[in-house]
Amino acid sequence: GILVVEVKLVSIQEILQTAVEDKAWDSQPVASLLQLEDNRLFLSSDPELPSSGENVTTLADTDFELESGLHDFTNHSGVRVVGIATATKDFQWAITVSEGYDEVYSQVTFSRNRNLVLVCLLGLGVGFLAYLLARQIIKPLQALTDASRLVADGDLNVCLKQTARDELGLATHVFNEMVTELRESQEELKKLATTDSLTGLANRKQIVNSLQSLHKYYKRHKHRFSVLMIDLDHFKHVNDTYGHQAGDSVLAGVGETLKKNLRDIDSAGRYGGEEFLILLPESDKSDAQK
């Protein structure tokens, strides 16, 4: 006997057509039903393909009978396409969904270029963040380092600007306080080293140095100056009669009297026990006597 079966493939064609009607595709792929034995086309979702039964497909480097997956082949128009094929060994048929090779890899190229742009933008973002980090951390640290070098070299007039309230801002504040205390301590030490503690006038060393400087200035510019030596008479009698505290009060009073009556350009110092040395720049003998 002979069994004849007529199979209408219209419903399969509708399924193929529906499978590729996806708006997410930039271009519509083509779904086809092939006979593997002689590469004959039975059905296709592409209306431009020839009628069924024509040999329209040439497979390249792929055996549909052995594997399924992504394949590279040439369609009926000689255009290189890339497709996914599912083969059935029992019936020697294969279903393929393919798209133009250039179109597929143009999407890959677009994705690659987009990723490169994203990477560049990410790099710029990281670089900008690094720049901000440098301004927020490295720059204040560099300022602290430079200021520390200046302080180490003896410059105590350094004052850093505190721009933040974080740990670096606290470090800057502490640094400024430290420099201020050092400057005040240096000024106090300088004052102690050059000032007589009892009278508040310059001590012997300081007033002699001032005299030497004034004499050098005279030798160069010939500007006259006068020097007064003052001695308190009977000072020993004051100490012996009223005690050393009374003698100290007398010396302190003399110091205050000199400071109130001298000009701004004049200088006075305690030369010895009850001896005082007065320097009068720009003064001749008559000025000094006056």
Secondary structure, 3 states (H helix, E strand, C coil): CCCCCCCCCHHHHHHHHHHHCCCCCCCCCEEEEEECCCCEEEEECCCCCCCCCCECCEEECCCCCCCCEEEEEECCCCCEEEEEEEEECCCCEEEEEEEEHHHHHHHHHHHHHHHHHHHHHHHHHHHHHHHHHHHHHHHHHHHHHHHHHHHHCCCCCCCCCCCCCCHHHHHHHHHHHHHHHHHHHHHHHHHHHHECCCCCCECHHHHHHHHHHHHHHHHHHCCCEEEEEEECCCHHHHHHHHCHHHHHHHHHHHHHHHHHHCCCCCEEEECCCCEEEEEEECCCHHHHHC
